[in-house]
Amino acid sequence: MSRKPASRSMDRTTVSHDHEHGTGRCLNILRRLSDYIDDDLPQTICREIRAHLGACPHCESFVESLRQTVSLCRHRPAAMLSAADRARLRQGILKAAARR
């Protein structure tokens, strides 16, 4: 007689949903996250995003991480850069843009 595997309780990390990460709905959510976190979206879209986050633990974790990052950035003063540091940064950005 074969034994059934012990059943795991369903938690948010084991719930499946009908999309692949990085495509479709997750991608649409990611495009709107900044406005969502800043509370700059209509309520209908916010409800849609909250429903998705409730069903997608990966997106939910990403949003929480983003919220923490935004909070840290808002509460830290901007670093002061010397003129030489600014020039070096500018050159690095221009060089990287030229490679594209």
A tleap script that builds the chain and sets N, CA, C and O, in Angstrom:
source leaprc.protein.ff14SB
mol = sequence {
  NMET SER ARG LYS PRO ALA SER ARG SER MET
  ASP ARG THR THR VAL SER HIE ASP HIE GLU
  HIE GLY THR GLY ARG CYS LEU ASN ILE LEU
  ARG ARG LEU SER ASP TYR ILE ASP ASP ASP
  LEU PRO GLN THR ILE CYS ARG GLU ILE ARG
  ALA HIE LEU GLY ALA CYS PRO HIE CYS GLU
  SER PHE VAL GLU SER LEU ARG GLN THR VAL
  SER LEU CYS ARG HIE ARG PRO ALA ALA MET
  LEU SER ALA ALA ASP ARG ALA ARG LEU ARG
  GLN GLY ILE LEU LYS ALA ALA ALA ARG CARG
}
set mol.1.N position { 0.843 -1.166 0.000 }
set mol.1.CA position { 0.000 0.000 0.000 }
set mol.1.C position { 0.889 1.230 0.000 }
set mol.1.O position { 1.765 1.361 0.856 }
set mol.2.N position { 0.677 2.135 -0.952 }
set mol.2.CA position { 1.533 3.326 -1.021 }
set mol.2.C position { 1.036 4.395 -0.065 }
set mol.2.O position { -0.160 4.537 0.192 }
set mol.3.N position { 2.002 5.138 0.451 }
set mol.3.CA position { 1.669 6.211 1.382 }
set mol.3.C position { 1.534 7.508 0.619 }
set mol.3.O position { 2.310 7.788 -0.295 }
set mol.4.N position { 0.565 8.282 0.990 }
set mol.4.CA position { 0.418 9.611 0.420 }
set mol.4.C position { 1.416 10.531 1.106 }
set mol.4.O position { 1.663 10.386 2.303 }
set mol.5.N position { 1.980 11.451 0.386 }
set mol.5.CA position { 2.855 12.402 1.042 }
set mol.5.C position { 2.065 13.241 2.030 }
set mol.5.O position { 0.889 13.538 1.822 }
set mol.6.N position { 2.729 13.610 3.097 }
set mol.6.CA position { 2.076 14.448 4.101 }
set mol.6.C position { 1.652 15.745 3.453 }
set mol.6.O position { 2.416 16.363 2.711 }
set mol.7.N position { 0.429 16.153 3.738 }
set mol.7.CA position { -0.044 17.382 3.120 }
set mol.7.C position { 0.520 18.589 3.858 }
set mol.7.O position { 0.605 18.621 5.086 }
set mol.8.N position { 0.899 19.571 3.064 }
set mol.8.CA position { 1.386 20.823 3.636 }
set mol.8.C position { 0.212 21.764 3.753 }
set mol.8.O position { -0.704 21.734 2.931 }
set mol.9.N position { 0.238 22.597 4.773 }
set mol.9.CA position { -0.795 23.616 4.838 }
set mol.9.C position { -0.502 24.635 3.751 }
set mol.9.O position { 0.657 24.957 3.486 }
set mol.10.N position { -1.535 25.132 3.133 }
set mol.10.CA position { -1.361 26.115 2.063 }
set mol.10.C position { -1.008 27.456 2.683 }
set mol.10.O position { -1.725 27.961 3.546 }
set mol.11.N position { 0.093 28.021 2.241 }
set mol.11.CA position { 0.417 29.377 2.643 }
set mol.11.C position { 0.632 30.189 1.388 }
set mol.11.O position { 0.526 29.658 0.282 }
set mol.12.N position { 0.934 31.475 1.536 }
set mol.12.CA position { 1.037 32.373 0.395 }
set mol.12.C position { 2.137 31.952 -0.567 }
set mol.12.O position { 2.067 32.280 -1.751 }
set mol.13.N position { 3.144 31.239 -0.096 }
set mol.13.CA position { 4.239 30.875 -0.990 }
set mol.13.C position { 3.928 29.638 -1.810 }
set mol.13.O position { 4.622 29.368 -2.790 }
set mol.14.N position { 2.893 28.868 -1.437 }
set mol.14.CA position { 2.584 27.665 -2.199 }
set mol.14.C position { 1.365 27.834 -3.088 }
set mol.14.O position { 1.037 26.933 -3.860 }
set mol.15.N position { 0.687 28.972 -2.995 }
set mol.15.CA position { -0.478 29.212 -3.831 }
set mol.15.C position { -0.020 29.517 -5.244 }
set mol.15.O position { 0.837 30.376 -5.454 }
set mol.16.N position { -0.591 28.813 -6.213 }
set mol.16.CA position { -0.216 29.102 -7.597 }
set mol.16.C position { -1.191 30.123 -8.166 }
set mol.16.O position { -2.305 30.286 -7.670 }
set mol.17.N position { -0.759 30.788 -9.193 }
set mol.17.CA position { -1.624 31.724 -9.886 }
set mol.17.C position { -1.370 31.618 -11.376 }
set mol.17.O position { -0.381 31.023 -11.805 }
set mol.18.N position { -2.267 32.196 -12.167 }
set mol.18.CA position { -2.296 31.912 -13.593 }
set mol.18.C position { -1.458 32.857 -14.459 }
set mol.18.O position { -1.929 33.320 -15.498 }
set mol.19.N position { -0.252 33.141 -14.054 }
set mol.19.CA position { 0.620 33.948 -14.889 }
set mol.19.C position { 2.067 33.650 -14.559 }
set mol.19.O position { 2.379 33.072 -13.518 }
set mol.20.N position { 2.936 34.051 -15.454 }
set mol.20.CA position { 4.359 33.862 -15.237 }
set mol.20.C position { 4.971 35.171 -14.792 }
set mol.20.O position { 4.572 36.239 -15.257 }
set mol.21.N position { 5.917 35.097 -13.913 }
set mol.21.CA position { 6.573 36.305 -13.429 }
set mol.21.C position { 7.417 36.910 -14.533 }
set mol.21.O position { 8.093 36.205 -15.283 }
set mol.22.N position { 7.364 38.226 -14.617 }
set mol.22.CA position { 8.117 38.929 -15.635 }
set mol.22.C position { 7.332 39.138 -16.919 }
set mol.22.O position { 7.788 39.836 -17.825 }
set mol.23.N position { 6.159 38.535 -16.998 }
set mol.23.CA position { 5.331 38.721 -18.180 }
set mol.23.C position { 3.915 39.032 -17.728 }
set mol.23.O position { 3.578 38.889 -16.553 }
set mol.24.N position { 3.113 39.447 -18.649 }
set mol.24.CA position { 1.695 39.627 -18.376 }
set mol.24.C position { 1.395 40.521 -17.205 }
set mol.24.O position { 1.870 41.654 -17.124 }
set mol.25.N position { 0.613 40.005 -16.314 }
set mol.25.CA position { 0.113 40.800 -15.199 }
set mol.25.C position { 1.205 41.305 -14.276 }
set mol.25.O position { 1.153 42.458 -13.846 }
set mol.26.N position { 2.185 40.489 -13.960 }
set mol.26.CA position { 3.270 40.948 -13.077 }
set mol.26.C position { 3.978 42.144 -13.689 }
set mol.26.O position { 4.292 43.104 -12.985 }
set mol.27.N position { 4.230 42.099 -14.972 }
set mol.27.CA position { 4.907 43.196 -15.645 }
set mol.27.C position { 4.059 44.463 -15.606 }
set mol.27.O position { 4.586 45.556 -15.398 }
set mol.28.N position { 2.767 44.324 -15.800 }
set mol.28.CA position { 1.875 45.484 -15.710 }
set mol.28.C position { 1.883 46.080 -14.306 }
set mol.28.O position { 1.836 47.300 -14.147 }
set mol.29.N position { 1.940 45.238 -13.305 }
set mol.29.CA position { 1.995 45.712 -11.918 }
set mol.29.C position { 3.305 46.461 -11.689 }
set mol.29.O position { 3.310 47.547 -11.109 }
set mol.30.N position { 4.404 45.886 -12.140 }
set mol.30.CA position { 5.704 46.516 -11.931 }
set mol.30.C position { 5.768 47.897 -12.575 }
set mol.30.O position { 6.399 48.804 -12.033 }
set mol.31.N position { 5.129 48.060 -13.708 }
set mol.31.CA position { 5.128 49.357 -14.397 }
set mol.31.C position { 4.409 50.430 -13.595 }
set mol.31.O position { 4.679 51.618 -13.772 }
set mol.32.N position { 3.509 50.034 -12.727 }
set mol.32.CA position { 2.694 51.003 -11.978 }
set mol.32.C position { 3.120 51.149 -10.514 }
set mol.32.O position { 2.507 51.913 -9.768 }
set mol.33.N position { 4.144 50.439 -10.104 }
set mol.33.CA position { 4.484 50.413 -8.676 }
set mol.33.C position { 4.834 51.770 -8.097 }
set mol.33.O position { 4.414 52.090 -6.985 }
set mol.34.N position { 5.580 52.560 -8.813 }
set mol.34.CA position { 5.970 53.860 -8.281 }
set mol.34.C position { 4.732 54.699 -7.974 }
set mol.34.O position { 4.616 55.271 -6.890 }
set mol.35.N position { 3.808 54.771 -8.931 }
set mol.35.CA position { 2.576 55.528 -8.711 }
set mol.35.C position { 1.726 54.898 -7.619 }
set mol.35.O position { 1.065 55.606 -6.860 }
set mol.36.N position { 1.740 53.569 -7.535 }
set mol.36.CA position { 0.976 52.867 -6.501 }
set mol.36.C position { 1.507 53.215 -5.109 }
set mol.36.O position { 0.738 53.538 -4.203 }
set mol.37.N position { 2.820 53.145 -4.956 }
set mol.37.CA position { 3.425 53.435 -3.646 }
set mol.37.C position { 3.214 54.893 -3.261 }
set mol.37.O position { 3.020 55.209 -2.088 }
set mol.38.N position { 3.251 55.781 -4.255 }
set mol.38.CA position { 3.040 57.208 -3.996 }
set mol.38.C position { 1.563 57.564 -3.890 }
set mol.38.O position { 1.220 58.730 -3.691 }
set mol.39.N position { 0.687 56.574 -4.021 }
set mol.39.CA position { -0.762 56.757 -3.925 }
set mol.39.C position { -1.271 57.722 -4.994 }
set mol.39.O position { -2.125 58.566 -4.723 }
set mol.40.N position { -0.740 57.590 -6.213 }
set mol.40.CA position { -1.100 58.465 -7.318 }
set mol.40.C position { -1.940 57.759 -8.387 }
set mol.40.O position { -1.958 58.183 -9.542 }
set mol.41.N position { -2.628 56.694 -8.007 }
set mol.41.CA position { -3.452 55.953 -8.966 }
set mol.41.C position { -4.914 55.997 -8.546 }
set mol.41.O position { -5.217 56.145 -7.362 }
set mol.42.N position { -5.824 55.869 -9.511 }
set mol.42.CA position { -7.248 55.783 -9.159 }
set mol.42.C position { -7.510 54.550 -8.288 }
set mol.42.O position { -6.788 53.556 -8.368 }
set mol.43.N position { -8.530 54.627 -7.473 }
set mol.43.CA position { -8.865 53.536 -6.551 }
set mol.43.C position { -9.111 52.220 -7.268 }
set mol.43.O position { -8.765 51.161 -6.744 }
set mol.44.N position { -9.697 52.264 -8.449 }
set mol.44.CA position { -9.969 51.014 -9.172 }
set mol.44.C position { -8.664 50.288 -9.507 }
set mol.44.O position { -8.587 49.065 -9.394 }
set mol.45.N position { -7.654 51.028 -9.911 }
set mol.45.CA position { -6.368 50.407 -10.237 }
set mol.45.C position { -5.677 49.936 -8.963 }
set mol.45.O position { -5.053 48.875 -8.950 }
set mol.46.N position { -5.787 50.723 -7.889 }
set mol.46.CA position { -5.194 50.302 -6.610 }
set mol.46.C position { -5.808 48.997 -6.131 }
set mol.46.O position { -5.093 48.122 -5.641 }
set mol.47.N position { -7.119 48.852 -6.265 }
set mol.47.CA position { -7.783 47.597 -5.870 }
set mol.47.C position { -7.280 46.430 -6.723 }
set mol.47.O position { -7.062 45.331 -6.214 }
set mol.48.N position { -7.100 46.675 -8.010 }
set mol.48.CA position { -6.603 45.638 -8.914 }
set mol.48.C position { -5.183 45.217 -8.501 }
set mol.48.O position { -4.867 44.027 -8.488 }
set mol.49.N position { -4.351 46.171 -8.172 }
set mol.49.CA position { -2.973 45.869 -7.755 }
set mol.49.C position { -2.975 45.117 -6.427 }
set mol.49.O position { -2.252 44.133 -6.272 }
set mol.50.N position { -3.787 45.576 -5.465 }
set mol.50.CA position { -3.856 44.881 -4.168 }
set mol.50.C position { -4.328 43.440 -4.336 }
set mol.50.O position { -3.820 42.539 -3.667 }
set mol.51.N position { -5.287 43.220 -5.216 }
set mol.51.CA position { -5.774 41.853 -5.468 }
set mol.51.C position { -4.647 41.000 -6.047 }
set mol.51.O position { -4.473 39.846 -5.654 }
set mol.52.N position { -3.889 41.562 -6.974 }
set mol.52.CA position { -2.770 40.817 -7.554 }
set mol.52.C position { -1.727 40.505 -6.487 }
set mol.52.O position { -1.231 39.381 -6.411 }
set mol.53.N position { -1.397 41.490 -5.668 }
set mol.53.CA position { -0.384 41.277 -4.633 }
set mol.53.C position { -0.818 40.203 -3.649 }
set mol.53.O position { 0.011 39.439 -3.155 }
set mol.54.N position { -2.112 40.141 -3.363 }
set mol.54.CA position { -2.621 39.114 -2.466 }
set mol.54.C position { -2.488 37.712 -3.033 }
set mol.54.O position { -2.447 36.735 -2.285 }
set mol.55.N position { -2.419 37.610 -4.363 }
set mol.55.CA position { -2.316 36.300 -5.010 }
set mol.55.C position { -0.902 35.980 -5.485 }
set mol.55.O position { -0.624 34.854 -5.896 }
set mol.56.N position { -0.014 36.962 -5.429 }
set mol.56.CA position { 1.332 36.772 -5.988 }
set mol.56.C position { 2.389 37.129 -4.932 }
set mol.56.O position { 2.747 38.298 -4.784 }
set mol.57.N position { 2.878 36.142 -4.214 }
set mol.57.CA position { 3.838 36.433 -3.143 }
set mol.57.C position { 5.135 37.050 -3.655 }
set mol.57.O position { 5.791 37.787 -2.919 }
set mol.58.N position { 5.515 36.769 -4.886 }
set mol.58.CA position { 6.746 37.350 -5.423 }
set mol.58.C position { 6.598 38.860 -5.608 }
set mol.58.O position { 7.482 39.624 -5.219 }
set mol.59.N position { 5.494 39.284 -6.194 }
set mol.59.CA position { 5.243 40.716 -6.373 }
set mol.59.C position { 5.052 41.392 -5.023 }
set mol.59.O position { 5.515 42.513 -4.811 }
set mol.60.N position { 4.375 40.712 -4.118 }
set mol.60.CA position { 4.146 41.277 -2.796 }
set mol.60.C position { 5.476 41.522 -2.074 }
set mol.60.O position { 5.655 42.566 -1.446 }
set mol.61.N position { 6.388 40.584 -2.158 }
set mol.61.CA position { 7.716 40.755 -1.551 }
set mol.61.C position { 8.473 41.897 -2.208 }
set mol.61.O position { 9.138 42.682 -1.531 }
set mol.62.N position { 8.371 41.987 -3.527 }
set mol.62.CA position { 9.050 43.053 -4.248 }
set mol.62.C position { 8.522 44.419 -3.824 }
set mol.62.O position { 9.303 45.346 -3.609 }
set mol.63.N position { 7.197 44.550 -3.702 }
set mol.63.CA position { 6.599 45.822 -3.293 }
set mol.63.C position { 7.053 46.192 -1.889 }
set mol.63.O position { 7.372 47.353 -1.630 }
set mol.64.N position { 7.086 45.236 -0.989 }
set mol.64.CA position { 7.525 45.522 0.376 }
set mol.64.C position { 8.972 45.989 0.385 }
set mol.64.O position { 9.315 46.937 1.092 }
set mol.65.N position { 9.813 45.337 -0.386 }
set mol.65.CA position { 11.212 45.741 -0.482 }
set mol.65.C position { 11.334 47.149 -1.064 }
set mol.65.O position { 12.139 47.954 -0.596 }
set mol.66.N position { 10.535 47.436 -2.081 }
set mol.66.CA position { 10.556 48.765 -2.693 }
set mol.66.C position { 10.090 49.831 -1.708 }
set mol.66.O position { 10.667 50.916 -1.647 }
set mol.67.N position { 9.055 49.528 -0.943 }
set mol.67.CA position { 8.579 50.484 0.077 }
set mol.67.C position { 9.689 50.801 1.087 }
set mol.67.O position { 9.899 51.958 1.450 }
set mol.68.N position { 10.380 49.776 1.524 }
set mol.68.CA position { 11.475 49.985 2.482 }
set mol.68.C position { 12.582 50.821 1.871 }
set mol.68.O position { 13.127 51.700 2.540 }
set mol.69.N position { 12.925 50.571 0.626 }
set mol.69.CA position { 13.964 51.331 -0.061 }
set mol.69.C position { 13.570 52.796 -0.189 }
set mol.69.O position { 14.376 53.685 0.083 }
set mol.70.N position { 12.335 53.048 -0.601 }
set mol.70.CA position { 11.845 54.420 -0.740 }
set mol.70.C position { 11.881 55.122 0.608 }
set mol.70.O position { 12.292 56.279 0.699 }
set mol.71.N position { 11.457 54.435 1.644 }
set mol.71.CA position { 11.468 55.025 2.988 }
set mol.71.C position { 12.880 55.387 3.426 }
set mol.71.O position { 13.108 56.471 3.962 }
set mol.72.N position { 13.818 54.489 3.200 }
set mol.72.CA position { 15.206 54.776 3.569 }
set mol.72.C position { 15.748 55.972 2.792 }
set mol.72.O position { 16.434 56.825 3.355 }
set mol.73.N position { 15.442 56.031 1.515 }
set mol.73.CA position { 15.928 57.145 0.688 }
set mol.73.C position { 15.324 58.478 1.110 }
set mol.73.O position { 15.997 59.507 1.067 }
set mol.74.N position { 14.075 58.464 1.512 }
set mol.74.CA position { 13.408 59.712 1.916 }
set mol.74.C position { 13.938 60.245 3.243 }
set mol.74.O position { 13.877 61.447 3.503 }
set mol.75.N position { 14.449 59.364 4.065 }
set mol.75.CA position { 14.886 59.779 5.392 }
set mol.75.C position { 16.395 59.963 5.516 }
set mol.75.O position { 16.907 60.186 6.613 }
set mol.76.N position { 17.082 59.871 4.429 }
set mol.76.CA position { 18.537 60.068 4.416 }
set mol.76.C position { 18.863 61.314 3.619 }
set mol.76.O position { 18.296 61.533 2.548 }
set mol.77.N position { 19.773 62.134 4.131 }
set mol.77.CA position { 20.173 63.296 3.326 }
set mol.77.C position { 20.988 62.841 2.110 }
set mol.77.O position { 21.680 61.824 2.148 }
set mol.78.N position { 20.887 63.611 1.052 }
set mol.78.CA position { 21.645 63.288 -0.162 }
set mol.78.C position { 23.130 63.485 0.111 }
set mol.78.O position { 23.530 64.438 0.780 }
set mol.79.N position { 23.923 62.591 -0.405 }
set mol.79.CA position { 25.373 62.700 -0.224 }
set mol.79.C position { 25.897 63.892 -1.016 }
set mol.79.O position { 25.450 64.163 -2.131 }
set mol.80.N position { 26.836 64.582 -0.430 }
set mol.80.CA position { 27.468 65.711 -1.107 }
set mol.80.C position { 28.645 65.181 -1.912 }
set mol.80.O position { 29.499 64.469 -1.384 }
set mol.81.N position { 28.683 65.525 -3.172 }
set mol.81.CA position { 29.776 65.090 -4.039 }
set mol.81.C position { 30.664 66.286 -4.370 }
set mol.81.O position { 30.193 67.406 -4.563 }
set mol.82.N position { 31.940 66.013 -4.428 }
set mol.82.CA position { 32.876 67.057 -4.836 }
set mol.82.C position { 32.717 67.298 -6.338 }
set mol.82.O position { 32.102 66.497 -7.042 }
set mol.83.N position { 33.271 68.398 -6.816 }
set mol.83.CA position { 33.230 68.693 -8.254 }
set mol.83.C position { 33.912 67.582 -9.052 }
set mol.83.O position { 33.452 67.212 -10.132 }
set mol.84.N position { 35.002 67.058 -8.517 }
set mol.84.CA position { 35.724 65.975 -9.205 }
set mol.84.C position { 34.874 64.708 -9.258 }
set mol.84.O position { 34.847 64.021 -10.279 }
set mol.85.N position { 34.176 64.395 -8.158 }
set mol.85.CA position { 33.292 63.220 -8.142 }
set mol.85.C position { 32.156 63.374 -9.143 }
set mol.85.O position { 31.831 62.426 -9.858 }
set mol.86.N position { 31.546 64.557 -9.203 }
set mol.86.CA position { 30.458 64.810 -10.159 }
set mol.86.C position { 30.957 64.662 -11.592 }
set mol.86.O position { 30.275 64.071 -12.430 }
set mol.87.N position { 32.136 65.193 -11.874 }
set mol.87.CA position { 32.702 65.094 -13.234 }
set mol.87.C position { 32.981 63.640 -13.591 }
set mol.87.O position { 32.709 63.216 -14.714 }
set mol.88.N position { 33.519 62.874 -12.648 }
set mol.88.CA position { 33.816 61.462 -12.882 }
set mol.88.C position { 32.519 60.671 -13.128 }
set mol.88.O position { 32.462 59.819 -14.015 }
set mol.89.N position { 31.498 60.962 -12.344 }
set mol.89.CA position { 30.207 60.304 -12.523 }
set mol.89.C position { 29.614 60.642 -13.891 }
set mol.89.O position { 29.132 59.763 -14.605 }
set mol.90.N position { 29.658 61.911 -14.239 }
set mol.90.CA position { 29.126 62.350 -15.537 }
set mol.90.C position { 29.842 61.635 -16.680 }
set mol.90.O position { 29.196 61.164 -17.616 }
set mol.91.N position { 31.152 61.551 -16.612 }
set mol.91.CA position { 31.922 60.883 -17.661 }
set mol.91.C position { 31.562 59.396 -17.743 }
set mol.91.O position { 31.435 58.839 -18.833 }
set mol.92.N position { 31.401 58.770 -16.590 }
set mol.92.CA position { 31.017 57.352 -16.572 }
set mol.92.C position { 29.651 57.120 -17.193 }
set mol.92.O position { 29.449 56.144 -17.916 }
set mol.93.N position { 28.722 58.007 -16.916 }
set mol.93.CA position { 27.373 57.887 -17.484 }
set mol.93.C position { 27.420 58.091 -18.997 }
set mol.93.O position { 26.813 57.329 -19.750 }
set mol.94.N position { 28.139 59.115 -19.435 }
set mol.94.CA position { 28.247 59.378 -20.867 }
set mol.94.C position { 28.928 58.226 -21.601 }
set mol.94.O position { 28.534 57.868 -22.711 }
set mol.95.N position { 29.941 57.654 -20.979 }
set mol.95.CA position { 30.648 56.538 -21.596 }
set mol.95.C position { 29.734 55.314 -21.718 }
set mol.95.O position { 29.722 54.637 -22.747 }
set mol.96.N position { 28.977 55.043 -20.661 }
set mol.96.CA position { 28.037 53.911 -20.682 }
set mol.96.C position { 26.940 54.127 -21.711 }
set mol.96.O position { 26.536 53.182 -22.389 }
set mol.97.N position { 26.452 55.353 -21.837 }
set mol.97.CA position { 25.401 55.660 -22.818 }
set mol.97.C position { 25.929 55.521 -24.239 }
set mol.97.O position { 25.197 55.092 -25.131 }
set mol.98.N position { 27.189 55.879 -24.458 }
set mol.98.CA position { 27.780 55.794 -25.787 }
set mol.98.C position { 27.936 54.356 -26.238 }
set mol.98.O position { 27.884 54.086 -27.438 }
set mol.99.N position { 28.127 53.426 -25.316 }
set mol.99.CA position { 28.279 52.004 -25.647 }
set mol.99.C position { 26.998 51.373 -26.131 }
set mol.99.O position { 27.032 50.344 -26.805 }
set mol.100.N position { 25.895 51.953 -25.809 }
set mol.100.CA position { 24.589 51.402 -26.206 }
set mol.100.C position { 24.382 51.709 -27.620 }
set mol.100.O position { 23.350 51.347 -28.185 }
savepdb mol mol.pdb
quit
